[in-house]
Amino acid sequence: MTINEASALLERFRNGEIGREKVLQRFQAAPVADLGFAQVDTHRALRKGFPEVIFGAGKTTQQIVKIAEKFTSENNVF
């Protein structure tokens, strides 16, 4: 989650578009996604102001794609 995404989520809550439970659920989501072969920091952009970077050394092309797919639905990826 990025700062912009967090702000948009709170704005949607303020406008009555989503409920309190949904907001809390999004903020309570685990900050790390365990893909078995990589620990993906899904809250880095929110904490650091810069999204996660995929370190590809030692990973297969398929593993890199799976990591990127985890981010493309929620975050930017470099």
N, C-alpha and C positions, 0 to 999 in steps of 0.2 A: 504494500500500500504506500502510495506517495503522499506528500503533503497535500497536493491538489485533490487527490482521490479522497483523503480524509475530510478535507473542507467540503467537497461536493456531497459526501455522505452526510455530514452534519447539516448542510443546507437542505438536503432532501428531507431530513428529519424535521427541521424547523418548519418546512413548508407542508408537513403532514403527509408526504409521499411515502414514507416508510416509518415503521414503528420502532420504538425504543429497543425492543429485543433484537431486531435485525441489526441495528447500529452496534449494540453491545457485542453481538455475535461476531461481527466483522472485526471489531477492535480486539476481541479476545482470541481470535484465530491464532494458532501457533505461529510464532515468528520464523520457524524453520520447517521446511518441507523435507522430509527424509525420502529420497528417491531410491534408497538402497545403495547406490553407487556415489551419491553426492548429497550433501546437506545444503539446501538452497535457502538463503536468507531472504525471506519474503517481506520483511519489514525494514530492510536496510535503507531504502529510499526515505521512509518516514523518519527513521532515526538519524541518518547521516546527510540527507539531502541529495544523495547520489545513489542511483540504483545498483543492484548487484552486477558484477562482471563475471562472465563464465570463464573459468580457467580451464582451458581445454587439454593441457598437457596430461597424457596418460588416459584420456577418455576416448571412446570410440565416437564416430560420427553420430551414431544413433543415440548415444548418451547425451551428447551436446544438444541434439535436436530435442530430446525429452526435457532437458533443463530449459531450453528456450521456450518450449511450449508451455511450461509451468508459468513463465513470466508473461508471455504475450497475452494471456487472458486477463492479467491483473496489472502488470507493470511494464516499464520499458526494459530493454535488455541490450547490453553492449557486448 
